[in-house]
C-alpha cells in the first residue's frame, strides 16, 4: 500500500542503475543535486542490514520558490526528493512526493498553480526516464 501523497513507480533497472539514470536526468534538466544519501551504507556502518535505499535531494529555485512565496512552510518539503529502493522480491522502485499533495498539505494558493503544474510534469518525466527500459 502506498502512503498518501507518495507516487511510486516500478523500475525496469536494478537500484544502482535507476539512481544513476535519475541523477543523469536531474542534471540534464539543469537542476541542482543537493545530496545523495545512501541509507543502506549508513545502516551497514552501524552493523545493520538494509536493502538498497538511496535518497536524492534535488531542485531548482525557479521551481520551488513560488510555493514558498505562497506558503513558507513548503520549505520543509523542498527541495524535491526521490527515493530509489528495493523490495523483498528484489524489485527496484522510485518514489517521490506528489506536488499536488504538498500543495494541499501546506494550503498553497492558486498563485503557485503554474509552478505546481510544471513541477509535477517535470517529476513525472524524470521518474519515467529513470525507470523505463532502455
N, C-alpha and C positions, 0 to 999 in steps of 0.2 A: 504494500500500500504506500503510495507516495504522499508525503506530508503536504498539507495545504500550502499553495504558493510556490511549490517546487516543480520545475519541469525536468523530467528525466528521460534521456534518450539512450537507447541501446547502441553501443559502438560495434562496428564491424572489425575493430582492431583490438589488439592487446592494450592494456592500460598505458604502458610506456609510449607506444606509438600514438595512441589517442591524445596523450598530453603533448607529445611533440607536434602533432598536427594542430592542436589547439593553440599552442604558443605561436606557431608559424602564422596561423590565420589572424590572431590578435595583432601581431607585429605588422603583417601585410596591410592591415586596416589603419595603421598609424597610431594605434593605441599604445599606452604605456603599461608595461608589466611591472607592478609594484612588488610582488612577492610570489614565490613558488614554494609552497610548504609541503614537504613530503612527510605526511603523518606516519607512514609505515616505518620510515627511517627513524623518526623520533621515538616510536614505540620500541624498535629494536635496540636503540641506545640505552633504554632502561630495562632491557631483558624481557620485553613483552612482544607478542606477535600480533600483527595486523595485516590483513590482505592489502594489496596496493590501494592507497588512498591519498591522492595528490590534489592540493588546492591551488588554483591560480587566481591571484588578485590582480585585476587589470581595469583600465578605463581610460576615459578622455574627459578632461574638464568641460569641454564643449557639450558633452552629452549629459553629465551628471549635475552640473551647476544649475541648470534650470529647475531641477527637482529640489535642490537645496534652497534656491531662491524662493520657491513656493512654500516649503516647509523644511526648516533647517534640520530637523531630526532625521530626515532621509540620509544624512551624512553617516549615521550609524550603520547603514546598509550599503554604503558606497565607499570605495569603488566596487565595481562588479566583482563577482566571484564565480568560479566554475569548479566543480569537484569531479575528478575522474576517479572512479572506484571500481573494485572488482567484487562481485558477489560470491557466494559459497559455491556456485556451479562453475566459476571461472569466467563468467561473462563480464565484460567491461561496460561501464555506464558513464554518462556525463550528465551531471545535474547542475542547475542554476536557478536562482530566484527569478520568478516571473515579475517583470517590471510593473505590470498592472496590479499584482498583489502588493508590491512595495508601495505603490501609489495609494492603494486602498488602506494599507496599514498605517500610513502617515497622513491620510486625508489630503493628498496633494491636489491642488486646484487645477482647473481647466487650462490655466495659463501654461502649464507644463505638458499639455497634451501632445504637442508635436514632438517634443523631446522623448516622451514615453513611447510614442509610436516608433520613432527611429531606433530607440534603444532596444525595443522588443524585436524589431526586424533584424537588427544587427546581431543580437544574441542568437536568434533562430538560425541565421545564416552561418554564423561562426560555428555553432554546435553541429549543424548539418555537415559542414566541411570537415570538421574534426572526426566525425563518427561514420561518415559514409564510406562505402567501399571505394577503393581507388579505381 
